[in-house]
């Protein structure tokens, strides 16, 4: 467990502050982006469904709605990819750095802990 | 309003695990399916035997030792999530309504990125075996764990009922086995996997099933597209010619904004509050693997939904007017093109249309495997809530002997299995359309708000969480009871007291508001201590520092 004095030290560490703030801003940004896309879709369905029923191009049976739907699926997946990519590089490097500063090496949980 | 109602109804029956409509005519024994199913059962039992050898500690039992990789876990999460309901129900909905099926799939998918951005890492960094570990991290163990266990167990049992009833009917139809035998068989296999093999066996059952389901669905979609030279527009045009234009556009699934938003909230937050899904995050080693799990899971699930869309349209083209798959007796009375077993059988008939008897047998076996995998994951989550939260943490106050704890979870598994069998048989002819919707509503209104706020809000107190969580849960249950399905359809009243089928918008708001209110008005010393403990918890949730101390089990 983390005791109070260690907590205070970590709390004021500049890497920690940077990590928490940057990651929070990033997570919130991506969450809002996802919510915006999804709720725009839902509200379009509710108030302006004819837009989604229009053909994708002239003479097509495929509608805009289908393209939008597939787009949202791909978008959701890409968004997770974008987040994981940054988290695995930038955020993990920072976390590692914080661990090295505050957590005894031999206890570092990166390697498998078995009972 | 009526259109919405009918549509919501049909989508709700999709929730209820591939509900088969109407009286079921038992089919003749399906040999290819039975042989393939026996191969699946044989190999999963072998895996269970192997896993049982490796399952010694509580950590092994609950989390497969914590050594599952991100890719494996992503596949297993997908296996947990892609139930027979999604496969048969969504492809059946696409077959019936076209575009509306896609709207539904999207709702099921968009919760995943949000789980990744907000929940996955803190969950992994704070928890050990169950999500109650996280919720009770700095709050009072007894009340929080009791509430969380209650939320988990009710979610699990409701979900199990739906799966058991759906599986009994599906198996009766596909394999020609009596309903009761089918339910007992599913129950016994699931008890065996979970009680002996714990999380390790459950995980591999999920992975194998996800692989089989994705391969089968890929093959089906490929065969459909091949007929149209991989030109989607021709596929859609042919389908429109056979049915009508409406299948290409939104058909009123969400033309009422309140229902639309409420459903969206239920799906999104409900997913993030399902105990069997949350539990999967403890099977990986660290936050990095937890993250990767969601990335892979989102990919597999998204891909799967695109396949079900193609499969639904494929069924319109190849099944809709094919007399071989039509229910002639029904057609003679009602006209139209009713297919054997109802719309949710569209994907199964399509498998026969594109791949003959052998592939039909394969897909039938996969559907059975899918049910087995999902009920196993549910049972394990329910058993963990009983043994880890109620027995070890509440009853023994955290001083349970680990071997005894495993024993309790095995007993809990058997008990839950028997409960599931009894419920499955008791609910055979009941209308269970509301059951999974209720499970999602409880997960979204009780489990999710407590979990989320415990991670991010320093002012959360035990009092706030207990009162708010209970109110959220009660509101969800009461509004479902007073809503159109239970109040009107099942109890036979003429008008619903609560007009919407999805209570989540209201019950989630009630939960968040009352958790906030009863937390900030809590001026006790305990509330102050809980606030002071937040900093250390938050540091651990963000960095993982301090985990060693907690996982020395």
Boltz contact constraints between the chains, C-beta under 6 A:
constraints:
  - contact:
      token1: [A, 1]
      token2: [B, 546]
      max_distance: 6.0
  - contact:
      token1: [A, 1]
      token2: [B, 549]
      max_distance: 6.0
  - contact:
      token1: [A, 2]
      token2: [B, 536]
      max_distance: 6.0
  - contact:
      token1: [A, 2]
      token2: [B, 539]
      max_distance: 6.0
  - contact:
      token1: [A, 2]
      token2: [B, 546]
      max_distance: 6.0
  - contact:
      token1: [A, 7]
      token2: [B, 535]
      max_distance: 6.0
  - contact:
      token1: [A, 7]
      token2: [B, 536]
      max_distance: 6.0
  - contact:
      token1: [A, 7]
      token2: [B, 539]
      max_distance: 6.0
  - contact:
      token1: [A, 10]
      token2: [B, 539]
      max_distance: 6.0
  - contact:
      token1: [A, 20]
      token2: [B, 542]
      max_distance: 6.0
  - contact:
      token1: [A, 27]
      token2: [B, 117]
      max_distance: 6.0
  - contact:
      token1: [A, 30]
      token2: [B, 117]
      max_distance: 6.0
  - contact:
      token1: [A, 31]
      token2: [B, 114]
      max_distance: 6.0
  - contact:
      token1: [A, 31]
      token2: [B, 117]
      max_distance: 6.0
  - contact:
      token1: [A, 34]
      token2: [B, 113]
      max_distance: 6.0
  - contact:
      token1: [A, 38]
      token2: [B, 110]
      max_distance: 6.0
  - contact:
      token1: [A, 42]
      token2: [B, 260]
      max_distance: 6.0
  - contact:
      token1: [A, 42]
      token2: [B, 264]
      max_distance: 6.0
  - contact:
      token1: [A, 45]
      token2: [B, 250]
      max_distance: 6.0
  - contact:
      token1: [A, 45]
      token2: [B, 254]
      max_distance: 6.0
  - contact:
      token1: [A, 46]
      token2: [B, 254]
      max_distance: 6.0
  - contact:
      token1: [A, 46]
      token2: [B, 255]
      max_distance: 6.0
  - contact:
      token1: [A, 46]
      token2: [B, 257]
      max_distance: 6.0
  - contact:
      token1: [A, 46]
      token2: [B, 260]
      max_distance: 6.0
  - contact:
      token1: [A, 49]
      token2: [B, 250]
      max_distance: 6.0
  - contact:
      token1: [A, 52]
      token2: [B, 250]
      max_distance: 6.0
  - contact:
      token1: [A, 53]
      token2: [B, 249]
      max_distance: 6.0
  - contact:
      token1: [A, 60]
      token2: [B, 233]
      max_distance: 6.0
  - contact:
      token1: [A, 61]
      token2: [B, 233]
      max_distance: 6.0
  - contact:
      token1: [A, 61]
      token2: [B, 236]
      max_distance: 6.0
  - contact:
      token1: [A, 61]
      token2: [B, 237]
      max_distance: 6.0
  - contact:
      token1: [A, 61]
      token2: [B, 240]
      max_distance: 6.0
  - contact:
      token1: [A, 62]
      token2: [B, 233]
      max_distance: 6.0
  - contact:
      token1: [A, 62]
      token2: [B, 236]
      max_distance: 6.0
  - contact:
      token1: [A, 63]
      token2: [B, 248]
      max_distance: 6.0
  - contact:
      token1: [A, 63]
      token2: [B, 249]
      max_distance: 6.0
  - contact:
      token1: [A, 65]
      token2: [B, 99]
      max_distance: 6.0
  - contact:
      token1: [A, 69]
      token2: [B, 102]
      max_distance: 6.0
  - contact:
      token1: [A, 69]
      token2: [B, 106]
      max_distance: 6.0
  - contact:
      token1: [A, 72]
      token2: [B, 106]
      max_distance: 6.0
  - contact:
      token1: [A, 73]
      token2: [B, 302]
      max_distance: 6.0
  - contact:
      token1: [A, 76]
      token2: [B, 109]
      max_distance: 6.0
  - contact:
      token1: [A, 76]
      token2: [B, 110]
      max_distance: 6.0
  - contact:
      token1: [A, 76]
      token2: [B, 113]
      max_distance: 6.0
  - contact:
      token1: [A, 77]
      token2: [B, 298]
      max_distance: 6.0
  - contact:
      token1: [A, 77]
      token2: [B, 299]
      max_distance: 6.0
  - contact:
      token1: [A, 77]
      token2: [B, 302]
      max_distance: 6.0
  - contact:
      token1: [A, 79]
      token2: [B, 113]
      max_distance: 6.0
  - contact:
      token1: [A, 80]
      token2: [B, 113]
      max_distance: 6.0
  - contact:
      token1: [A, 80]
      token2: [B, 116]
      max_distance: 6.0
  - contact:
      token1: [A, 80]
      token2: [B, 294]
      max_distance: 6.0
  - contact:
      token1: [A, 80]
      token2: [B, 295]
      max_distance: 6.0
  - contact:
      token1: [A, 80]
      token2: [B, 298]
      max_distance: 6.0
  - contact:
      token1: [A, 84]
      token2: [B, 291]
      max_distance: 6.0
  - contact:
      token1: [A, 84]
      token2: [B, 295]
      max_distance: 6.0
  - contact:
      token1: [A, 87]
      token2: [B, 291]
      max_distance: 6.0
  - contact:
      token1: [A, 95]
      token2: [B, 543]
      max_distance: 6.0
  - contact:
      token1: [A, 98]
      token2: [B, 543]
      max_distance: 6.0
  - contact:
      token1: [A, 102]
      token2: [B, 545]
      max_distance: 6.0
  - contact:
      token1: [A, 103]
      token2: [B, 545]
      max_distance: 6.0
  - contact:
      token1: [A, 107]
      token2: [B, 548]
      max_distance: 6.0
  - contact:
      token1: [A, 109]
      token2: [B, 547]
      max_distance: 6.0
  - contact:
      token1: [A, 109]
      token2: [B, 548]
      max_distance: 6.0
  - contact:
      token1: [A, 112]
      token2: [B, 67]
      max_distance: 6.0
  - contact:
      token1: [A, 113]
      token2: [B, 551]
      max_distance: 6.0
  - contact:
      token1: [A, 115]
      token2: [B, 57]
      max_distance: 6.0
  - contact:
      token1: [A, 115]
      token2: [B, 59]
      max_distance: 6.0
  - contact:
      token1: [A, 115]
      token2: [B, 553]
      max_distance: 6.0
